[in-house]
Amino acid sequence: MTRSPDRVRSSGTPAAPGALARASIRSSRMRRLLPLLALGSLTLLAAPAALAQPGLPASPNPGVASAPLPATDYYEIATPAGRMVVRLFDDTPLHRDNFKRLVQSGFYDSTAFHRVMAGFMIQAGDPNTRDADPLNDGAGDPGYSVPAELGREHYHVRGALAAARQPDEINPERASSGSQFYVVHGTRATAGWMDEARYSIRQTTGDTAFTWPDDVTRRYYAEGGAPFLDGQYTVWGEVTSGMEWVDKLPKGEPPATPGKIVKASVA
């Protein structure tokens, strides 16, 4: 997992869209997930100098829960500051059911948001964040990856819930981290930024006709997001309430005092 636009700890979370990121959006740096110290191998936004973990089996079965999965797609992520409710998408069933199994087993409880980038995203899901060593944050996972579920009509608008992953160079199939995820809070887009993001996505994915539906473009302008990640990371859910506390989480990679997930459960 990696951290940041060029750094994503763990599974590779996307890079932040600041002035520097926008200037280099056409480079491979904007298309790489660097391993975050707290994400291991599948965060889009990786922390600097984080170690990735290649070669994980592409299996969505963590082998930790045998009970039937809940029918609901609404889950709560509780923190000391408040709660976030997310809805899982049914057209990304591998990621949906993987998250349900991990929640069912208590995998996320007492873990931290190890990567919080202002104007970009928050990243969590690394079991290493339970220990006192910040240098291994971003490198943890359940020991497997989840096959990519791209091609759906889901985008990195504000509130998108997506999977971190390793960079394309060592993960050409764009398989997701088995546990690390990120939530986009993002920056409001400009026409120039959208043009650069479109160009970058077409070059990276090979989809020379890629563009956004008009309603999605309007959301990027009005609400913000991370459009340069579209088509490259699996978006498997969305935040339905609680974005106000997401914006208030301690910033950093990792933060000096990270926000914690007290418990993840059915909403």
TORNUDO-459723 format. One record per residue: x, y, z of N, C-alpha, C in turn. Coordinates in pm, whole numbers, padded with zeros to 5 digits, always signed. Example, Ala and Ser with C-alpha at 12.3 -4.5 7.8 and 13.67 -1.06 7.14 Angstrom:
// residues 2
+01319-00569+00780+01230-00450+00780+01320-00330+00780
+01285-00225+00708+01367-00106+00714+01290+00003+00787
END
This chain:
// residues 267
+00083-00118+00000+00000+00000+00000+00087+00123+00000
+00042+00228-00062+00124+00345-00072+00055+00468-00021
+00125+00575-00026+00068+00694+00028+00093+00815-00059
-00001+00903-00079+00011+01026-00153+00004+01006-00301
-00002+01119-00378-00011+01107-00524+00100+01021-00574
+00212+01039-00519+00324+00955-00556+00359+00872-00435
+00284+00894-00330+00311+00822-00207+00181+00771-00151
+00168+00646-00138+00050+00592-00076+00093+00477+00010
+00072+00486+00135+00115+00378+00221+00024+00261+00205
+00082+00148+00196+00007+00026+00195-00041-00007+00058
-00172-00010+00037-00218-00055-00091-00230+00054-00191
-00206+00169-00159-00201+00269-00261-00320+00357-00274
-00324+00462-00195-00430+00559-00212-00385+00666-00308
-00478+00740-00367-00443+00837-00469-00368+00955-00415
-00303+01027-00502-00224+01142-00462-00310+01265-00443
-00261+01355-00363-00338+01475-00335-00334+01571-00452
-00450+01639-00477-00457+01729-00590-00421+01872-00556
-00305+01896-00498-00264+02032-00469-00202+02095-00592
-00138+02209-00574-00079+02276-00689+00026+02187-00754
+00107+02121-00671+00212+02035-00726+00150+01916-00796
+00046+01856-00734-00018+01739-00794-00082+01777-00927
-00148+01892-00933-00212+01933-01057-00107+01957-01166
+00007+02011-01124+00110+02040-01222+00167+01913-01281
+00165+01804-01203+00226+01680-01251+00126+01572-01281
-00001+01611-01300-00107+01511-01316-00086+01423-01437
-00012+01473-01538+00009+01393-01658+00124+01297-01643
+00192+01303-01531+00307+01215-01510+00264+01087-01442
+00354+00991-01439+00322+00863-01376+00304+00880-01227
+00357+00988-01172+00345+01011-01028+00200+01021-00988
+00118+01088-01071-00022+01105-01037-00098+00977-01055
-00040+00883-01128-00112+00760-01154-00063+00646-01067
+00031+00673-00979+00088+00568-00895+00035+00577-00754
+00022+00463-00688-00013+00461-00548+00114+00428-00475
+00161+00520-00393+00282+00488-00321+00245+00428-00189
+00323+00331-00144+00286+00265-00020+00295+00358+00098
+00187+00369+00173+00187+00451+00293+00243+00370+00407
+00309+00438+00498+00363+00366+00613+00251+00299+00687
+00130+00351+00671+00019+00294+00745-00071+00209+00662
-00053+00203+00533-00145+00126+00450-00086+00000+00394
+00040-00011+00390+00094-00136+00342+00099-00144+00193
-00006-00197+00127+00008-00214-00016-00111-00172-00097
-00217-00120-00039-00326-00087-00128-00392+00044-00102
-00319+00141-00052-00382+00269-00035-00351+00360-00150
-00447+00437-00191-00424+00528-00300-00330+00637-00256
-00346+00679-00132-00262+00785-00082-00161+00724+00011
-00044+00703-00036+00050+00635+00048+00141+00731+00119
+00188+00689+00234+00280+00772+00309+00418+00755+00252
+00506+00853+00267+00638+00843+00206+00719+00730+00265
+00793+00666+00184+00881+00559+00230+00809+00440+00284
+00685+00418+00243+00611+00303+00291+00645+00182+00207
+00637+00064+00266+00672-00056+00193+00548-00124+00139
+00549-00160+00012+00437-00230-00048+00454-00379-00027
+00345-00453-00042+00349-00597-00025+00291-00664-00149
+00373-00687-00251+00324-00747-00375+00299-00897-00359
+00227-00951-00455+00208-01095-00459+00101-01148-00368
+00009-01063-00324-00099-01113-00239-00200-01188-00325
-00258-01295-00272-00355-01371-00351-00479-01289-00379
-00528-01293-00503-00647-01217-00540-00772-01292-00498
-00795-01298-00370-00913-01365-00316-00987-01274-00222
-01119-01258-00243-01198-01172-00157-01240-01240-00028
-01195-01361-00006-01237-01436+00112-01131-01432+00220
-01153-01349+00325-01054-01338+00431-01047-01460+00520
-01145-01546+00512-01143-01669+00591-01154-01644+00740
-01224-01535+00777-01235-01504+00919-01379-01510+00969
-01474-01522+00881-01614-01522+00925-01693-01629+00851
-01767-01708+00924-01846-01814+00863-01995-01786+00870
-02035-01688+00951-02178-01656+00964-02229-01591+00836
-02358-01604+00807-02415-01538+00688-02392-01388+00696
-02373-01326+00581-02351-01183+00578-02484-01108+00591
-02483-00993+00656-02605-00913+00668-02657-00872+00530
-02788-00859+00517-02846-00820+00390-02829-00671+00363
-02822-00592+00469-02812-00447+00453-02680-00405+00389
-02684-00294+00316-02564-00236+00259-02524-00107+00331
-02587-00079+00444-02556+00042+00521-02476+00006+00646
-02361+00070+00658-02270+00042+00769-02228+00172+00838
-02200+00159+00967-02157+00274+01047-02011+00259+01087
-01936+00366+01074-01799+00372+01122-01796+00476+01233
-01783+00429+01356-01791+00517+01473-01652+00562+01515
-01639+00691+01545-01514+00748+01594-01545+00829+01719
-01443+00868+01796-01468+00950+01915-01535+01084+01881
-01515+01131+01759-01569+01262+01720-01709+01254+01662
-01751+01138+01617-01881+01124+01554-01885+00997+01471
-01991+00981+01395-02005+00859+01317-02027+00891+01170
-01979+00801+01088-01997+00810+00944-02078+00689+00900
-02180+00712+00820-02260+00603+00765-02229+00590+00617
-02201+00468+00573-02167+00445+00433-02266+00346+00372
-02288+00360+00243-02369+00265+00166-02276+00191+00071
-02283+00059+00071-02201-00023-00017-02276-00046-00149
-02204-00049-00260-02268-00066-00390-02285-00213-00424
-02402-00249-00472-02429-00388-00507-02360-00431-00636
-02320-00336-00720-02253-00375-00845-02102-00389-00828
-02055-00384-00703-01915-00419-00671-01921-00526-00561
-01976-00642-00592-02004-00743-00489-01881-00799-00419
-01766-00806-00488-01647-00859-00422-01602-00765-00309
-01599-00636-00337-01561-00539-00236-01667-00526-00128
-01792-00526-00169-01902-00518-00073-01895-00631+00028
-01888-00754-00021-01891-00869+00071-01762-00880+00152
-01650-00838+00093-01525-00839+00168-01534-00745+00288
-01588-00625+00266-01603-00529+00376-01697-00585+00482
-01806-00646+00439-01901-00704+00535-01834-00811+00621
-01753-00896+00560-01685-01001+00636-01587-00942+00737
-01513-00842+00691-01415-00781+00782-01483-00712+00898
-01592-00643+00870-01667-00578+00979-01722-00683+01074
-01773-00790+01018-01830-00898+01098-01726-00957+01194
-01601-00960+01151-01494-01018+01234-01431-00916+01328
-01473-00788+01321-01413-00685+01406-01278-00636+01357
-01248-00661+01230-01115-00629+01176-01080-00481+01189
-01178-00393+01168-01149-00250+01166-01152-00183+01304
-01205-00251+01403-01220-00190+01535-01085-00154+01595
-01076-00033+01648-00955+00019+01715-00839+00046+01619
-00866+00053+01489-00763+00094+01394-00774+00245+01372
-00678+00303+01300-00671+00449+01288-00678+00494+01142
-00710+00622+01126-00700+00687+00996-00555+00734+00984
-00474+00654+00919-00329+00679+00920-00284+00776+00813
-00370+00812+00725-00333+00908+00622-00450+01001+00597
-00432+01128+00630-00538+01227+00616-00478+01348+00543
-00519+01366+00419-00464+01473+00336-00571+01577+00310
-00545+01699+00357-00641+01807+00342-00674+01830+00195
-00802+01842+00164-00843+01866+00027-00831+01746-00063
-00811+01630-00005-00795+01510-00088-00876+01393-00033
-00822+01323+00070-00890+01203+00117-00840+01163+00254
-00912+01071+00317-00870+01008+00442-00855+00860+00413
-00756+00796+00475-00731+00654+00448-00724+00576+00579
-00778+00454+00575-00781+00369+00695-00782+00223+00652
-00793+00134+00752-00804-00008+00723-00679-00089+00745
-00576-00029+00808-00451-00102+00832-00447-00152+00976
-00441-00284+00997-00435-00337+01134-00306-00298+01207
-00202-00259+01133-00077-00217+01198-00093-00091+01282
-00198-00014+01254-00215+00112+01327-00257+00090+01471
-00281-00035+01510-00314-00061+01650-00189-00059+01739
-00071-00078+01679+00050-00082+01762+00110+00057+01777
+00220+00066+01849+00280+00196+01880+00386+00239+01780
+00403+00163+01673+00507+00192+01575+00449+00262+01453
+00468+00394+01438+00411+00465+01323+00480+00429+01192
+00598+00369+01199+00673+00338+01078+00614+00222+00999
+00528+00143+01063+00467+00033+00987+00325+00066+00944
+00280+00186+00974+00144+00225+00934+00136+00233+00781
+00031+00175+00727+00013+00174+00583+00063+00049+00516
+00129-00039+00591+00185-00161+00532+00105-00285+00567
-00002-00270+00643-00076-00387+00689-00199-00418+00604
-00241-00543+00608-00360-00589+00537-00394-00728+00587
-00502-00789+00540-00538-00924+00586-00464-01036+00515
-00374-01004+00423-00296-01107+00357-00347-01148+00221
-00435-01071+00161-00486-01102+00028-00530-00972-00037
-00552-00976-00168-00605-00862-00241-00743-00897-00297
-00814-00796-00344-00947-00815-00401-00943-00774-00549
-00989-00858-00639-00986-00822-00782-01057-00689-00808
-01002-00611-00899-01061-00481-00933-01202-00499-00987
-01289-00404-00953-01425-00400-01008-01444-00260-01069
-01373-00239-01178-01378-00111-01248-01486-00115-01357
-01507-00002-01422-01604-00001-01532-01745+00027-01488
-01766+00043-01356-01899+00080-01308-01913+00231-01318
-02036+00278-01308-02059+00423-01315-02045+00488-01179
-01927+00471-01119-01899+00532-00989-01774+00618-01002
-01775+00732-00938-01668+00829-00956-01618+00881-00822
-01502+00946-00824-01437+00995-00703-01488+01133-00662
-01619+01148-00656-01678+01272-00607-01666+01274-00454
-01691+01390-00395-01685+01403-00250-01772+01296-00186
-01716+01225-00086-01790+01120-00017-01773+00981-00076
-01699+00968-00187-01677+00836-00247-01594+00748-00152
-01631+00620-00144-01560+00520-00065-01492+00426-00164
-01359+00417-00157-01285+00342-00258-01171+00262-00195
-01115+00173-00275-01010+00082-00227-00872+00132-00264
-00782+00130-00165-00642+00159-00192-00579+00039-00260
-00467+00060-00323-00401-00052-00390-00256-00018-00418
-00182-00119-00463-00043-00100-00504-00038-00033-00642
+00076+00028-00675+00088+00098-00804+00083+00005-00924
+00049+00063-01039+00036-00015-01162+00162-00093-01197
+00278-00036-01163+00404-00100-01202+00417-00241-01147
+00362-00264-01027+00370-00399-00968+00232-00462-00955
+00129-00390-01000-00008-00437-00986-00087-00397-01110
-00048-00450-01227-00112-00408-01352-00260-00441-01360
-00306-00537-01280-00449-00569-01281-00529-00477-01191
-00458-00389-01117-00521-00289-01031-00608-00353-00923
-00561-00469-00875-00630-00535-00765-00624-00447-00640
-00730-00452-00561-00741-00367-00442-00680-00432-00320
-00644-00348-00225-00600-00396-00094-00713-00477-00033
-00676-00574+00047-00777-00656+00112-00853-00584+00220
-00804-00470+00269-00873-00402+00379-00864-00250+00374
-00759-00194+00318-00742-00048+00323-00837+00023+00227
-00895+00129+00278-00990+00206+00198-00965+00355+00221
-01025+00436+00136-01017+00581+00155-01152+00644+00123
-01174+00759+00183-01293+00839+00159-01247+00973+00103
-01305+01014-00008-01267+01139-00074-01340+01257-00011
-01266+01357+00034-01335+01483+00065-01305+01585-00043
-01184+01586-00097-01158+01650-00224-01158+01801-00229
-01128+01850-00349-01119+01991-00380-01212+02020-00498
-01278+02135-00498-01364+02171-00611-01281+02186-00738
-01331+02126-00844-01257+02122-00969-01273+02250-01049
-01177+02275-01136-01184+02382-01235-01184+02317-01373
-01221+02395-01473-01226+02340-01609-01087+02291-01653
-00983+02368-01620-00849+02327-01658-00806+02199-01592
-00839+02185-01464-00803+02065-01391-00876+01943-01448
-01004+01960-01482-01080+01849-01540-01022+01808-01674
-00979+01905-01754-00918+01872-01883-00791+01790-01863
-00709+01830-01766-00585+01756-01740-00614+01616-01687
-00714+01606-01599-00751+01476-01544-00801+01383-01655
-00883+01436-01745-00935+01356-01857-00819+01303-01943
-00725+01391-01973-00609+01351-02053-00531+01240-01983
-00506+01260-01853-00429+01162-01777-00500+01026-01772
-00630+01027-01749-00707+00902-01741-00703+00829-01876
-00719+00903-01984-00716+00840-02116-00580+00776-02144
-00474+00844-02104-00340+00790-02125-00314+00668-02038
-00362+00673-01914-00335+00565-01819-00418+00441-01844
-00546+00459-01879-00637+00345-01894-00645+00294-02037
-00604+00376-02135-00617+00336-02274-00755+00361-02330
-00846+00418-02248-00981+00451-02292-00979+00591-02352
-00956+00599-02483-00938+00729-02548-01066+00810-02557
-01179+00749-02526-01307+00820-02531-01357+00858-02392
-01275+00833-02289-01322+00858-02153-01364+01004-02133
-01478+01021-02070-01520+01152-02020-01623+01127-01910
-01669+01230-01843-01765+01215-01735-01905+01253-01781
-02007+01188-01728-02144+01234-01754-02159+01377-01705
-02250+01452-01764-02267+01593-01728-02297+01613-01581
-02379+01523-01524-02416+01540-01384-02297+01518-01291
-02205+01428-01330-02085+01403-01250-01991+01523-01259
-01976+01578-01379-01893+01697-01396-01944+01810-01308
-02075+01829-01306-02133+01935-01223-02103+01912-01075
-02106+01787-01033-02076+01757-00893-01929+01789-00860
-01839+01758-00951-01698+01791-00928-01679+01942-00913
-01750+02020-00992-01739+02165-00982-01803+02217-00853
-01917+02161-00816-01992+02214-00702-01946+02159-00568
-01912+02029-00564-01882+01964-00436-01734+01928-00419
-01666+01906-00529-01527+01865-00522-01509+01715-00532
-01384+01671-00530-01353+01530-00540-01211+01510-00589
-01186+01393-00647-01054+01358-00698-01071+01292-00835
-01111+01370-00936-01143+01312-01067-01029+01239-01135
-00904+01275-01101-00790+01213-01168-00773+01067-01133
-00848+01018-01033-00840+00876-00993-00943+00788-01064
-01037+00849-01133-01145+00773-01194-01093+00670-01294
-01159+00553-01294-01124+00448-01387-01002+00367-01349
-00939+00400-01234-00815+00334-01195-00821+00270-01058
-00913+00315-00974-00933+00260-00840-01081+00223-00826
-01105+00112-00761-01243+00067-00745-01316+00151-00641
-01423+00217-00685-01513+00289-00594-01626+00194-00561
-01640+00160-00433-01736+00055-00396-01841+00099-00293
-01848+00229-00270-01950+00277-00177-01948+00429-00170
-02031+00483-00082-02039+00627-00064-02081+00660+00078
-02038+00776+00126-02079+00823+00257-02217+00888+00244
-02311+00845+00328-02445+00903+00324-02467+01005+00436
-02386+00998+00542-02391+01099+00648-02261+01095+00726
-02223+01210+00783-02103+01216+00865-01983+01281+00800
-01999+01340+00680-01885+01403+00615-01833+01523+00694
-01917+01581+00779-01872+01698+00855-01756+01665+00948
-01756+01546+01007-01643+01512+01095-01524+01459+01015
-01550+01407+00896-01440+01363+00810-01348+01483+00782
-01407+01598+00757-01329+01718+00728-01249+01767+00848
-01285+01721+00968-01219+01769+01090-01115+01672+01145
-01094+01560+01080-00996+01463+01129-00856+01524+01131
-00772+01487+01229-00634+01537+01234-00560+01503+01105
-00490+01601+01049-00421+01584+00922-00280+01530+00942
-00229+01461+00839-00092+01413+00844-00079+01277+00779
+00046+01234+00759+00075+01105+00697+00190+01034+00770
+00167+00983+00890+00039+00981+00962+00021+01106+01048
-00102+01131+01093-00126+01244+01183-00052+01222+01315
-00017+01331+01383+00050+01320+01513-00040+01247+01613
-00169+01277+01609-00267+01208+01693-00379+01160+01602
-00366+01041+01545-00462+00994+01444-00604+00977+01499
-00703+01003+01413-00840+00970+01449-00857+00820+01447
-00942+00769+01534-00958+00624+01550-01096+00576+01502
-01098+00453+01454-01224+00385+01432-01254+00307+01559
-01351+00353+01636-01387+00282+01758-01449+00148+01724
-01542+00152+01629-01608+00029+01588-01675+00049+01452
-01669-00053+01368-01743-00057+01243-01854-00161+01260
-01976-00127+01219-02088-00217+01243-02202-00188+01145
-02301-00273+01145-02420-00250+01065-02488-00125+01117
-02533-00039+01027-02596+00088+01068-02738+00063+01118
END
